[in-house]
Amino acid sequence: MEKTIKAYIERITSELECSSKDKQELAEELTDHLQLLVQEYKEKGFDQEKAISWAIREFGEAETIKEGLQASILPKKNFFHKAGWLFFGIYSAVVLWQLLIFRLIDRIVNRDSFNSYFRIYNEEGFFSAETWSLNSNIVPFKNTYLYITESQNFNLDIVLHNILGNIVVFVPLGIFLVMLFKRFHSASKVAMLGFIITVSIELAQFFLRVGQFDVDDIILNTIGAILGYYVFKSFTKTWRLLPSSKSQDTIN
């Protein structure tokens, strides 16, 4: 199976006028899609050899696909890749501004006279065990459970911000990671980096005294990154179905 598919994909990508990196990425994308088609035919009762044959037939003539890629898909791919980096930069800047930089500026301007993000209640200051206890939560879903079960005691915007907001804010991270970095083409890797990033932000907020350390934020942010991964994968899976139908129309 692998040899037949690899040979077919190489016929498509080997002579494309693009970088070796682009060729490799295209080959991986085409292989993923072709393997999905093979699996569909196997589920219909075809043996492996026939499933591969029919999948390649449905996918289209290698020369036709190669011409289509060279003429339109590659320029679009490069454009969307650059646009992706631009929006990733904007997204990263906005998140860092909202979660760290703006809060730090606010704290410096107010000279700790009023800090809505971090509370120090006694003369011992930041290094007091009581201060650390008041500004941290290491019990999973403790605060989330509180917001849900005692929602009548909180404004709706506070509940939404602390639960849905913490998920939604990291959805773009999952999307950008899988879109821009080949090494993050698995949910586990996206989850791991999402976890590391949000832990870093939580620790930075705590030690800079611009936010409380909350394990719930870490969990919800990581869930958001994973959701972003699956959103992008679902979109690309649907998108990849379109070229095959176009190729089939061309052959017919």
Secondary structure, 3 states (H helix, E strand, C coil): CHHHHHHHHHHHHCCCCCCHHHHHHHHHHHHHHHHHHHHHHHHCCCCHHHHHHHHHHHHCCHHHHHHHHHHHHHHHHHHHHHHHHHHHHHHHHHHHHHHHHHHHHHHHHHCCCCCCCCCCCCCCHHHCHHHHHHCEECCCCHHHHHHHHCHHHCCHHHHHHHHHHHHHCCHHHHHHHHHHCHHHCCHHHHHHHHHHHHHHHHHHHHHCCCCCEEHHHHHHHHHHHHHHHHHHHHHHHHHHHHHHHHHHHHHC
